[in-house]
Amino acid sequence: MTSTKRHWILSAEWVTHAPLDVGFQVGLEIPIGLRFGAGYGWVPSAFSSLITHVAASQTNDAQAQAVLQHSNYQGRTFWFQMGMRPIRSFGLYGDVGYARATVDGGLVLAGSGVPALQALPGSYHSRGVIDLWRVEIGIQEEFADRVIVGLALGLMGILDSHTSITPLGGAPASPALDQAAGRTDSALKSYGKVPSLTLRLGADLI
């Protein structure tokens, strides 16, 4: 008689979807091979830099460029996915998923180091909310009846993007900031597809 342990997998995993994020996820695989997963991650500086480079390239206004290029950015993601691993002995699986990345940046003008801005009061806050799709094909293996290791190659692309730049504390407003935000969203949505590499390491909890 086959045990429940061999039919069901409930996993807690460390995961990275390079170049998008690094984080943790929970996965469930049922006996027919259908898979579900959800997780939370942090956006590394390399991906934030890619976003801000695209954003700054879409405006000729020096103030908007300075805000986008000199802000300190932090980002986070959450995602869910589903897929199939039809033959467990072989380990090959395919997943499709949705992710939302939120990237926040702040620039205090007095300490910005930008001559045109550092004499001005206040600060700017920028936020980008990006919806992405992702597909991947990979291999998953289980060692010592507990340890799960996964490796996958995939593609991801931007479904939608919403960028805002907000002046705070008396920082001067400018129509160029709103124009830069709109052009950033248009550029990101037309940016195309980005290859991804997924690495996973976790434990089966059942």
PAVO-533284 format. One line per field, with one value per residue (C-alpha): x, y, z; residue number from 0. Coordinates in Angstrom, 2 decimals. Layout:
% residues N
px: (X:...)
py: (Y:...)
pz: (Z:...)
migu: (NUM:...)
This chain:
% residues 206
px: (0.00:1.42:1.72:0.14:3.66:4.40:1.17:1.10:3.85:3.54:6.74:8.32:11.06:13.65:13.44:14.96:13.51:16.55:16.65:13.30:13.40:14.62:12.13:10.11:7.19:4.78:3.92:1.31:1.41:-1.50:-1.37:-2.25:0.75:-1.14:0.94:0.08:2.37:2.42:5.20:6.71:10.05:12.41:13.52:17.33:19.02:19.90:16.23:15.41:18.26:16.85:13.47:14.93:17.20:14.18:12.27:14.99:15.54:11.96:12.27:14.47:13.63:16.68:14.56:12.67:15.88:17.54:14.59:14.50:18.26:19.29:16.50:17.15:14.90:13.45:11.11:8.98:6.96:4.19:3.15:1.05:1.46:0.14:1.44:1.90:4.56:2.97:5.83:7.38:10.13:11.44:10.85:10.05:7.43:5.88:4.46:2.64:2.19:1.41:3.59:3.23:6.37:6.18:9.27:9.47:12.10:12.81:15.01:15.67:16.62:18.99:21.18:20.75:24.11:22.35:23.28:19.96:17.97:19.98:19.12:15.38:13.21:11.36:11.66:10.17:8.62:8.37:6.48:6.17:3.61:4.30:2.17:4.04:3.32:5.82:6.20:8.91:9.99:12.16:13.29:12.39:14.04:13.55:16.49:16.57:12.77:12.53:14.83:13.42:15.67:14.38:15.91:13.95:14.36:11.59:10.34:8.57:6.91:5.14:1.34:0.81:2.67:1.62:4.28:3.84:6.22:4.95:6.52:6.56:7.45:7.35:9.34:8.41:5.90:6.45:4.32:7.46:7.29:3.83:4.92:7.98:5.79:3.45:6.31:7.90:4.75:4.55:8.21:7.96:4.83:6.60:9.94:9.42:10.23:13.02:14.56:14.56:16.35:14.57:16.41:14.55:15.62:13.16:11.66:8.63:6.51:4.33)
py: (0.00:3.39:5.84:9.27:10.72:9.53:10.97:14.44:17.05:20.14:22.14:25.24:26.56:29.24:30.39:32.89:33.89:35.66:38.52:39.39:38.38:36.26:34.93:32.09:30.06:27.33:24.62:21.86:18.93:16.48:12.82:13.45:15.80:19.10:21.76:25.04:27.60:31.08:33.19:36.50:37.96:40.92:42.69:42.95:46.21:44.94:44.64:48.01:49.56:48.10:49.68:53.09:53.02:52.43:55.13:57.79:57.15:58.18:61.83:64.77:66.73:67.01:67.12:63.95:62.15:63.10:61.83:58.51:57.89:59.07:57.66:54.77:51.88:48.89:46.34:43.33:40.76:38.30:35.58:32.53:29.77:26.42:23.63:19.91:17.29:14.28:11.77:12.07:9.55:11.80:15.07:17.31:19.99:23.04:26.06:29.25:32.12:35.72:38.06:41.62:43.64:46.89:49.11:52.19:54.91:58.02:61.05:63.71:66.78:68.34:65.24:64.20:65.44:66.83:70.54:71.52:69.91:69.93:73.55:72.75:71.58:68.31:64.98:62.86:59.43:57.23:53.95:51.44:48.61:46.04:43.02:40.17:36.77:33.94:30.50:27.97:24.39:22.67:19.61:18.82:16.10:14.94:13.69:11.84:11.65:15.31:17.73:19.29:20.80:22.48:24.15:25.79:28.02:30.39:33.63:36.55:39.61:42.73:42.75:46.21:48.98:51.94:54.49:57.58:60.31:62.35:65.53:65.67:68.29:71.26:69.74:71.51:69.77:69.59:68.34:66.61:64.18:62.95:62.79:60.75:58.35:57.84:57.31:54.87:52.73:52.77:51.79:48.95:47.48:47.43:46.22:42.64:39.28:38.61:35.13:33.85:31.23:29.67:27.92:26.27:24.56:23.40:20.67:18.43:18.89:15.78)
pz: (0.00:-0.97:1.91:2.11:2.29:-1.25:-2.67:-1.17:-0.88:1.30:1.12:2.65:0.39:-0.10:-3.73:-6.14:-9.49:-10.94:-11.78:-10.13:-6.47:-3.57:-1.04:0.45:-0.81:0.23:-2.26:-2.44:-4.85:-4.98:-6.09:-9.76:-10.05:-9.95:-8.19:-6.42:-4.85:-3.33:-1.92:-0.87:-1.88:-1.93:-5.11:-5.40:-6.32:-9.80:-10.79:-9.19:-11.17:-14.39:-13.67:-12.83:-15.89:-18.11:-16.25:-16.46:-20.16:-20.91:-19.86:-20.84:-17.69:-15.40:-12.23:-13.12:-14.13:-10.84:-8.78:-10.64:-10.73:-7.24:-5.08:-2.72:-3.77:-1.97:-3.47:-2.63:-4.52:-3.96:-6.37:-6.96:-9.52:-10.63:-12.81:-13.38:-12.60:-14.30:-13.82:-10.38:-11.02:-13.81:-11.94:-14.93:-14.22:-15.83:-13.99:-14.95:-12.55:-11.74:-9.69:-8.43:-7.73:-5.73:-5.80:-3.53:-3.69:-1.65:-2.23:0.43:-1.58:0.99:1.00:-2.61:-3.87:-6.94:-7.24:-8.80:-5.95:-2.72:-1.86:-2.03:0.90:1.23:-0.52:-3.28:-3.03:-6.10:-6.37:-9.15:-9.05:-11.74:-12.66:-14.35:-15.88:-15.62:-17.22:-16.44:-17.06:-14.51:-12.60:-8.98:-6.92:-3.34:-1.28:2.05:1.90:2.97:1.15:-2.04:-4.69:-7.85:-10.90:-13.73:-16.77:-17.76:-19.20:-17.56:-19.00:-17.78:-17.92:-16.46:-14.63:-12.47:-11.50:-9.33:-8.14:-5.16:-3.69:0.13:2.72:0.39:-2.47:-5.72:-7.95:-11.68:-14.59:-15.83:-12.90:-13.90:-17.54:-16.57:-14.57:-17.53:-19.96:-17.55:-17.52:-21.32:-21.63:-19.11:-20.73:-24.10:-22.68:-23.79:-22.24:-19.75:-19.27:-15.69:-13.63:-10.64:-7.82:-4.93:-1.72:0.90:3.01:2.61:5.74:5.34)
migu: (0:1:2:3:4:5:6:7:8:9:10:11:12:13:14:15:16:17:18:19:20:21:22:23:24:25:26:27:28:29:30:31:32:33:34:35:36:37:38:39:40:41:42:43:44:45:46:47:48:49:50:51:52:53:54:55:56:57:58:59:60:61:62:63:64:65:66:67:68:69:70:71:72:73:74:75:76:77:78:79:80:81:82:83:84:85:86:87:88:89:90:91:92:93:94:95:96:97:98:99:100:101:102:103:104:105:106:107:108:109:110:111:112:113:114:115:116:117:118:119:120:121:122:123:124:125:126:127:128:129:130:131:132:133:134:135:136:137:138:139:140:141:142:143:144:145:146:147:148:149:150:151:152:153:154:155:156:157:158:159:160:161:162:163:164:165:166:167:168:169:170:171:172:173:174:175:176:177:178:179:180:181:182:183:184:185:186:187:188:189:190:191:192:193:194:195:196:197:198:199:200:201:202:203:204:205)
